[in-house]
Structure formats: C-alpha cells, structure tokens
C-alpha cells in the first residue's frame, strides 16, 4: 500500500539538505541508487507534457509567427541554465534549482499574460486564475504521473509529478493563498492540502533560498532576452536609451507596472548606465556582426546581474553553502534598478506597441468563447484527461475549474484550432 507523506531512505541525500527536504507526498522508491531525489525531480519536469506545450506558448511575442523570438519553453530552458549556475555558485543543489526554473512557468496559459488576465476574469467566482498557482496545480495534480491509493486523503487521485518537498517549495514564487486586493498568489483553495504539506511547519510567507535564486534568474533571463528579441524584431532601436523622451516613457511604464518604490531618478540613471556599457550595441541592422554584438550584450548583462547578486550574497553570508531557509539572496539596488528598467523597456516597445490592443482583445475573446463553449457540453468537449477530472469533481466550482484548466493547457496554436472547431 502506498504510504502518504512517508519517509524515504537517506541514500543520496544531497549536501546541505535534510531528510524532510527529499520527502514526497506519496513515497516512491528510487529506481537508481546513483541518482539523487532532486535529479529525479528534474527529470520528471523535463519529460512532462506541460513543459513541451510551452514550446508553442507566448513569451512576449505570439509563438509561431517568427522563428527567432523566445517561446515560453526556450525562456524556461534559459532561465534554468542561469539558475543552475547561480545556485551552484552559492551552494544550492543545481538539479533542484534547475527543476524549479523549468517548472516556474508551466501554468502559463496561451497568449502569455494577456491570456492569464482573461482567465482570471472568467474564474473570478471560483478563486481566480494565476499562472504561478496553476504551475503548482500542474505539478501536484494535473500532470499525470503518480496517484494515491484507496486509503489516502485523496483516494485514487492524481498527485501530478509527486515532486519532493524542497523542489515544490523552490518552484513557488508566491507561497501563499489568494489575498484580497492582490492578483499574485501561489495556490488555489483546491490544492491547499499538498501546499500545507510542502511548507511543513512554516506559517510565514518567506520564499526559500532556491526560490529566490529561481525568481532572480527568471527576472534576469527575460529582461535581457526580451530586449534581444525586441531589437531583432525591429520593435526597439538600440539608440532609444540616448533619448530623454524615450527614457521618460520607459520610466513611466516601470513605475506603473513595477511599483512607485522605483524612483524616477534611479531608473533614469540605470538606463543611462546600460547605454554607456561597452557591450551595449551602437547599431543593429540584422547582419551577422550586429547579431553577434547583440548576443554579446545579452551574455554580458546576464553575467553582470548574476555576479552582482552572488557577490553581495557572499559578502552578507560568507562562503558556506546556502540552502533552503539559511539565507536570503541579496540583490544590489543598482542591479535591481537595471533589470527593472530593461523589463519596462520591453513592456513599452513590445507589449504596449502600436496595434497590440486589437490583438489582445481578439485573444481574450477567443479564450472567453472557448470557456463558454466547453462549459455548454463538457463531457463531449473536454479532452480525456480533463473530462476525467470534471467527472470526479464534487462541486460546480470544481467542475468550472476543470474547464479553466483545459483552456489554460492549450497552446497559442491549439486555442485557435479549438476555437475554429467549437465556436464557428
């Protein structure tokens, strides 16, 4: 009989971690004595269908329209590479951080944050929709890999990938349930049982050290790579940072999107520092040399931001390995301002570029149409996985959540195909 929340053998306990960190919601024997539990977690995420689907989901530009820009999958792979090296330099288990980075965007729906906003509105009566909470739901319920037994708290229920406690915690950017007035949270009410187990005896909302490494790696990766994609696509010119008006527009977006705690003068100084870096490209015309120069910019900036955080954290905590709740990642103010400035630069000239409002409205309508069409006949219109979950759901709210899960699982391409079939 499968044992809930049982202990696993202490074999291959990674350095810096304790027995409870490698426990799983349901005990499963490790098939290889040479593989750590965190390596096992990474493999499960790497082989998941949810990760594969990210290959056709929007990062900042609609997936499939051009071959150069990142998709949500390539962003996740790049984030994992950054996080693995940064985490390892600070003493984290690299497989653990790698798995967390690969997992962090699994729950993002089609059409990026625009799709997330549309589903949040459609799910407002059942607890909302949030990409990070959806990622947790995928890891612990929706991605079919492991099940409980008849004696479990959830009899014969899917428990997703059944990752270790430490890996789930490292993948949780927002380790709290939905709060009034905030759209950022990490777990739906349906999934609180495994979330509570994951957090063990913690009653606070502090993120573990590995989650902080994952979060900074995510910010660094997409802030830099979104700029590379925007310049390559012609949405952003490299000279924009030399313009006072251009910087003012970016500063306005930064303070509106990321908070007025970011002072205008500090953001302006950050934009000027970036422009003055020797690696910042002076021109971009799509030639081989200009593309190489742009790639050098991205690699230099990633190194700049990761080294800044690693050095500041080591200065604060010393040379010993840093894991779980033994430390906080220290990000210098200058680095945080520069990353925020880059994020705002992409927001202004990609997400807010001329003509996108009509595109966004059309995407939201497609998602709303699909939720309505599937809700009208869920038995026929849900795929087999979500149909099983819908049948097993005990309340109308839980059944509605299954419909939301279905639409969230679709890619930018498949949502259009489903819409054509079901909403003609």
N, C-alpha and C positions, 0 to 999 in steps of 0.2 A: 504494500500500500504506500502511495506517495505521502510523504510527510511534509506538512506545511511549515514553512519558516524553520526548517531543521538546520542543524549544523553540518558543514561539510568537512572533509578531512583537512588537516593542516598542511598537507603536502603542497609544495609550490606556493606558499604564502609569500606574496611579493614583499620586498623590503619596504619598510615604512608603513605597513598596513597590518591590521589586526584581524582576528578570525571573523568578527561580525561584518567586516567590510566585504568579505567574499561570500557571505551567505546569499542564497537565492530564496525567493518567495516560496518556491517548491524545490526541494532538494533533487538534484540530478547528478548522477555520477559522472566524473570527468573521464572521457574515453582515452585520454592520453596523459601519461604521468609526466610528460615533458612539457606540457602546455599549462601556463598559469590560467587562473579563472578569468583574469582580465583579457588575456589573449583570446580566450574562448568568447568573451563578450564581443570583442572587436569583430571576430569572425562572424558572429550571428548578425550583427548590424550590417556588415559588408555584404552578406549574402541575402539580405532582406529584400522583398519586393518593394517595400516603401522607399528604400534608398534608390532602387532602379528607376522608380517613377519620377524621382527628382530630375532625371535627365531631360524630361520634357515639361518642366515647370519653370516659370519666370523667375529670374533673379532680379534684374532691373528692366530688361527689355524682353519682349514676348519671345518665348522659346520657339525655335524653328524658323524664324524669319531670316536669320543670318547665321553663318557658321562660326563667327569669331566670338561673339559675346558669351559670357558665362551663363550657364543654366544653374538652377538651384543645386544640381548634383556636382558640377565642377567647382562651384563655390564651396560646397561641403568638403570635397576632397582637398582643396587648397587650404581651407580652414584647419583640417585635420593635420596636414603637413606642418603648418605653422604651430599649431597647438602641441603636437607631438614633440617638436624640438624645444619649444619654450618650456613646456612642462618638464621634460627630461633634464634640462639645464638647472631646474630648481628642485629636483629630487622626486617629482611625481612619477608614477608608473607610466611609461609612454603609451602602452596599449590602452590603459584606462582613459587617458586624455584623448587619444585618437578616437576611441569608441564614442566618447561624449561629443566630440566635434562632428563626427559623422552623423550622430543622432539629432543634433540640435535643431535641424530644420525639417525633420521627417514629416511633421504635421502641417507644413505649409500647404495651402490649397492651390488650385490653379490660379493664375493671374496675380501671383505674389500678394503683396499687402492689400491690393485692391480687392482681391478675392477674399482675403481674410476679413476685411471690413464688411463686405457684402454678407458673408456667412454669419458674422457677429450680429448683424441686424436681424437676419432671418431666425437666429437662435436666441433672441433676446428673452423669450419667455421660458427657456429651458436652461438658462445659465450662461448664455453667450457662446461665442467661439473665439478661441485664442490659439495661435499657432503653436506656442510652447506647451500649453495644456493638451493640445491634440498630439504633439510629439510624445508626451508621456502616455497618453491613451494608446497610441500605436505600439509603444514599447511594452506596455503591460496588459494589453487586451486585444488589439485589432490585428497585429501581425501574427499569423498562425504559426506557432512552433511548439508550445507546451500547454498542457491542460492540468487542471486539478483533478482529484479523484472524487468518488462519491461521498467521502467523509469530510470534504473540505468546506471552508466557509462559502465558497462559490462552487457548488457541486458540478463536476464535469464542465467547467467553464474554461474558456481560453484565457491564458495569462500572458499572451504575447511572447516575447523573446525570453522571458524569465531571466533577466539580467541580474547581476549581483547588486547588492545594496549600494556599494560605492559607485558603480558605473551609472546607475539610475540617478543618484544624487549629483554626480558630476555633469549629467546632461540637463539638469534642472536650473535654468536661469532665474526662475521666479518661484522659489519654494514656498508658495502659499496659495490658498484658495482665493476665489474671486472676492475682491473688496469693493464696497460701494464707492463709486466715482472713479474707479480705475479699470482700464481695459487690459492691464498686464497681470497675468496670474499663471500658475503652473499646473493646476489640476482642476478637473471638473468634480462636482459632488459625487458622481457615479464611481469615481476612481479613488476616493479618499482612503479606502481601506489599505490598499497597497502603498499609497503615498505615505500614510502614517507609519506603516512598517518600514518603509525606506528611510524615513527620518529618525527611526529608532527612538531615542529618548530626548531628542531635540524638540523644544517647543518654540524656538525663535524662528526668524526668517533669514538667518545668515546663510549665504551660499558657501559651500565647501571650497577649499582652495583650488581643486581641479576644475570646478565650475567657473571660478573666476578666471582661470587660465583660458578655458574654453571661450568665455564671453569676450575677453580681450582679443583673443585670436580671431574671433568672428568679426569684431569691430575693425581690427587691423586689415583683415583679408578683404572684406567687402568695401571698406572705404577706399583702399588703394586700387583694387581690381575694378570697381565700378567706374573709377576715373579713367583707367586704361581703356575700358570698353567704350566709355562716352567719347573720349578723344578719337578712338579708332572709328567710331560710327559717325563722327562729324557733329555731334551734339554740343561738344565743348571744344573751344580753342585754347591752346596752351598759353596764349597771351592774356587770358581773361584776368589772371591774378595781378597783372600790372595796371589794371583799370580800377580807379577809385569807385566808380559806379558799379562795376562788376563785383567787387568785393563787398560793397554795401548790400547788394541783392543777396549774396550768399550769407552774410551776417544776419540779415533779417530772417531768412529761412532757418538758419541754425538756432536762433533764439526762439523762434516759433515752434519748431519741431522738437528740439532737444532741451529746451528749458532756458529761462532767463537767468539762471545761475551762470551761464556762459556770458561773460561781459563782452560788449561790442569791441572794446579796445583790445582785449586779449585775442579775440577771433581775428581781428584785422592784423594784429602782429603775427599771428600764426600763419595766415595766408601769405603775408609778405616773407616770412621765414621760408616757407615752402618754395615760393617763387625764386628766392635767392639761392637755394641749394644748387650746387654744381650739377646735380643729376636731373634737375627739372628741365624738360626738353624746351628748346628755344623755338622750334617749329615742328610741325608734323604734316607730311604730305603723302603718307602711305607707302613710301619707298622702303626698301629693305633696311637702309641705315636709320631712317626715322623710326621704324618699328623696333629695331634693336635698341635705340636710345630710349624709347618709351618703356620697353621691357626692363632696361636697366633702372629706370625710375622706380618701377614697381618693386623690384627686388631690393633696391637701396632703402626705400621707405619702410618696407616690412622689417628689414634689419634694424633700422633706426628706432622703430616703435617697440620692437621686441627687446632689443638690447637695453633701451631706456627702462622698461618695466623690470627686466631681470636684474639690472644693476641696482635699481632703487630698492627692490625687494631684498636682495642680498645685503645691502647696506643696513636695512632695518632688522633682518632676522639672522644674519650670519650664514656660514657655509653648510650647515646641516641640511639633510633632505627635508623638504617641506611638503606635507601631505594633509589631506582632509581638513581638520579644524585647528591645525597647529599654527597657521599664519594667514595673512591676507595679502593678495597681490597688490603691490604698491606701483601705481602708475603716475609718473610725474605730471604736474599740471600742464607743462608745455606740450608733452606728447598727447595728453587727452584733448587739449585745445586743437592741436593739429589734425588729429583723427576726426574730431567733430567737424572741423572746417571742411575736410575732404568729403565727409558724408553729406554736408549741406551743399557742397559744390555739385555733387551728383544729383541731389534732390532738386536743386534749382534748374539744372540744364538737361536732366533726363526725365525724372518723374514729373516735373512741372513744366516741361517744354510745351511749346505751342502745338495745339491739336490733340493733346492726350486726353482732354476732358471727355471728348466724344467717344474715344476708345474705351476709357474707363467705364463710362455709363453703359456702353454696349456689353461689356464684360459682366457688369453687375446684373444687368437684365437677364443675360444668359443663365447665370447662376440662380437667380430668383425663379426663372421659368422652370429650370430643371428640378429644383426643390419642390415646386408646386406639382409638376407632372409626376414625379416619383411618389409623392405623398398621396396622389389620387389612386394609385394602384401599386403599392409597394411590393406585393407578392410577385407580380409579373415583372416589375421594372427594376428592382434591386438585383445586383449580381448575387451569386450563390452565397458568398461569404456574408455579405450584409443582410441578405434575406434570412439566413440562419440566426443572426443576431437580433433581427427585428422580430422574428417569431418567438425567440426566447425572452425578449424584453417584457417586463411585467407591468409597465405603466405607459400611458400615452406619451409622457415626456421622454421616456427611454426609447420608445419607438421613433419619435421625432429625431432624437439624437442619432439613431441609426441612419436615417435619411441624410442628415447633415454629414455624418461620417462618409457616406457613399460619395456625395458630391465633392467633399474635401479630398478624397482619394484620387479623383480624376486629374489628368494632366491638361495642359493648355490645349493639346490636340484632341484628346478624348472628350473633353467637355463640349467642344464644338460638334463632334460626331454624335454624342448623345443628344445634344440639343436638336440637331437636324433630324434625328430619328424620332424623338419623343415630343418635340414641340413644333413640328412642321405646321 
